[in-house]
């Protein structure tokens, strides 16, 4: 599977959205250089208060641009960086990846997929009613569907820019489905 990066975003302070950049630099074991969520231990603002020593499995947030197309059809205008993601992609089934999949981005960077982003109620502060579109209960299976992107850790750092390629390397079988991290 080969896709591409459509936008990169980072922010040195906690805010819901992240401004787009010309490039970001991924740092092995840390995340996006200069981003508030970079670090070896959890940097999620709420979870830091009660689990500050957990390893940071949320170093990089990736979002599929196809979600924005889907949301636009429902009347929600969302652009890259708007939901706080660091890397926006097109042509990659991010939500269908198994845990441990490797994302080779551009010439150098390698990310390991750790799990799904658990969307929070702040999404409704960004756009009222949006939470229901990125977090839903399947009426048949009773399972929750999380569409707000995936999280990853940086195995090998390097620069990432819009139009960089994204190549997927699947882990050995059996594959483990993504869960919230």
C-alpha positions as CSV (number, residue, x, y, z in Angstrom):
1,X,0.0,0.0,0.0
2,X,1.5,3.3,-1.0
3,X,-0.1,6.7,0.0
4,X,1.2,10.2,0.5
5,X,1.4,12.9,3.1
6,X,-0.9,15.8,2.4
7,X,-0.1,18.1,5.3
8,X,2.1,18.2,8.4
9,X,1.2,20.1,11.6
10,X,2.7,20.8,15.0
11,X,2.2,23.1,18.0
12,X,4.5,23.8,21.0
13,X,1.5,24.6,23.2
14,X,-1.6,22.7,24.1
15,X,-4.5,23.6,21.8
16,X,-7.0,21.5,20.0
17,X,-5.8,22.3,16.5
18,X,-2.3,22.5,15.2
19,X,-1.0,24.9,12.5
20,X,0.2,23.4,9.2
21,X,4.0,23.6,8.6
22,X,6.2,23.3,5.5
23,X,7.9,20.3,7.2
24,X,8.2,18.6,10.6
25,X,11.1,16.6,11.9
26,X,10.4,13.3,13.6
27,X,12.8,12.4,16.5
28,X,13.3,8.7,17.3
29,X,11.7,7.7,20.6
30,X,10.2,11.2,21.1
31,X,7.8,12.4,18.4
32,X,7.5,15.6,16.4
33,X,10.3,18.0,17.2
34,X,8.9,21.0,19.1
35,X,5.4,19.5,19.5
36,X,3.7,19.6,22.9
37,X,3.0,15.8,22.7
38,X,6.7,14.8,22.1
39,X,8.4,12.9,24.9
40,X,9.2,9.4,26.2
41,X,6.3,9.5,28.7
42,X,2.6,10.3,28.1
43,X,2.0,13.9,27.1
44,X,-1.8,13.8,26.8
45,X,-2.9,16.7,29.0
46,X,-5.6,14.8,30.9
47,X,-3.9,11.5,31.2
48,X,-0.6,13.1,32.5
49,X,-2.5,14.1,35.7
50,X,-3.1,10.5,36.7
51,X,-0.7,8.3,34.7
52,X,2.4,10.5,34.3
53,X,4.9,7.7,34.0
54,X,3.2,5.7,31.2
55,X,5.3,5.3,28.1
56,X,4.2,7.7,25.3
57,X,2.5,5.6,22.7
58,X,0.9,8.7,21.3
59,X,4.1,10.5,20.0
60,X,2.6,11.1,16.5
61,X,-1.1,11.5,15.5
62,X,-1.9,10.6,12.0
63,X,-5.3,11.3,10.3
64,X,-6.6,10.2,6.9
65,X,-7.7,13.1,4.7
66,X,-10.5,11.0,3.4
67,X,-12.3,11.5,6.7
68,X,-12.4,15.3,6.0
69,X,-14.2,14.4,2.7
70,X,-16.7,12.3,4.5
71,X,-17.3,15.0,7.1
72,X,-17.8,17.7,4.5
73,X,-20.6,15.7,3.0
74,X,-22.3,15.9,6.4
75,X,-21.7,19.7,6.7
76,X,-18.6,19.8,8.8
77,X,-15.7,21.8,7.4
78,X,-12.5,20.3,8.8
79,X,-9.0,20.9,7.3
80,X,-5.6,19.4,8.0
81,X,-4.4,20.0,11.5
82,X,-7.9,20.9,12.7
83,X,-8.3,17.8,14.8
84,X,-4.8,18.1,16.3
85,X,-3.1,15.6,14.0
86,X,0.6,15.8,13.1
87,X,0.5,14.0,9.8
88,X,-2.4,14.0,7.4
89,X,-2.4,11.3,4.7
90,X,-4.3,10.3,1.6
91,X,-4.5,6.8,0.1
92,X,-3.6,4.9,3.3
93,X,-6.2,2.9,5.2
94,X,-4.9,4.0,8.5
95,X,-7.8,2.6,10.5
96,X,-7.4,-0.8,8.9
97,X,-3.8,-1.2,9.9
98,X,-2.8,-3.7,12.6
99,X,-0.9,-2.8,15.7
100,X,2.8,-2.8,15.0
101,X,2.5,-1.9,11.3
102,X,5.4,0.3,10.1
103,X,4.9,3.5,8.2
104,X,7.9,4.4,6.1
105,X,7.5,8.1,5.4
106,X,9.6,10.0,2.9
107,X,13.3,9.0,2.6
108,X,14.1,8.4,6.3
109,X,11.3,8.4,8.8
110,X,9.7,5.1,10.2
111,X,6.8,5.1,12.6
112,X,5.3,2.1,14.4
113,X,1.5,2.1,14.8
114,X,0.4,1.8,18.4
115,X,-3.3,2.2,18.3
116,X,-6.4,4.3,17.7
117,X,-6.9,7.9,18.8
118,X,-9.7,8.0,21.4
119,X,-11.7,11.2,20.4
120,X,-12.7,13.4,23.3
121,X,-15.6,15.8,23.9
122,X,-13.3,18.7,22.9
123,X,-14.1,17.8,19.3
124,X,-17.6,19.2,19.9
125,X,-16.1,22.5,21.1
126,X,-14.3,22.6,17.7
127,X,-17.4,21.8,15.7
128,X,-20.7,21.1,17.5
129,X,-21.9,17.6,16.8
130,X,-18.6,16.4,15.3
131,X,-17.9,13.9,18.1
132,X,-20.9,11.8,16.9
133,X,-19.3,11.6,13.4
134,X,-15.8,10.4,14.6
135,X,-17.0,8.2,17.4
136,X,-20.0,6.0,16.9
137,X,-21.6,2.9,18.3
138,X,-22.4,0.2,15.7
139,X,-26.0,-0.8,16.3
140,X,-25.5,-4.3,15.1
141,X,-22.3,-5.4,16.8
142,X,-22.4,-3.0,19.8
143,X,-18.8,-2.1,19.1
144,X,-17.5,1.4,19.1
145,X,-16.1,2.8,15.8
146,X,-13.2,5.3,16.2
147,X,-12.5,7.3,13.1
148,X,-10.3,10.1,14.5
149,X,-7.0,8.7,13.3
150,X,-4.2,6.6,14.7
151,X,-1.3,7.0,17.0
152,X,2.3,5.9,16.5
153,X,5.8,6.1,17.9
154,X,8.9,7.1,16.0
155,X,11.4,4.3,15.4
156,X,13.6,6.3,13.0
157,X,13.5,10.0,12.7
158,X,13.8,12.3,9.8
159,X,12.0,15.2,8.0
160,X,8.4,14.8,6.8
161,X,6.8,17.1,4.2
162,X,3.6,17.3,2.2
163,X,3.9,15.0,-0.9
164,X,6.2,12.5,0.9
165,X,5.3,8.9,0.1
166,X,3.9,6.6,2.8
167,X,4.7,3.0,2.5
168,X,3.2,0.3,4.8
169,X,5.1,-2.7,6.1
170,X,2.8,-5.1,7.9
171,X,4.0,-7.0,11.0
172,X,4.1,-10.8,11.0
173,X,0.9,-12.7,11.4
174,X,-1.3,-13.0,13.4
175,X,-2.2,-9.3,13.1
176,X,-3.7,-7.5,16.2
177,X,-6.5,-5.0,15.5
178,X,-5.9,-1.5,16.7
179,X,-7.3,-0.5,20.1
180,X,-7.5,2.9,21.9
181,X,-4.2,4.2,23.3
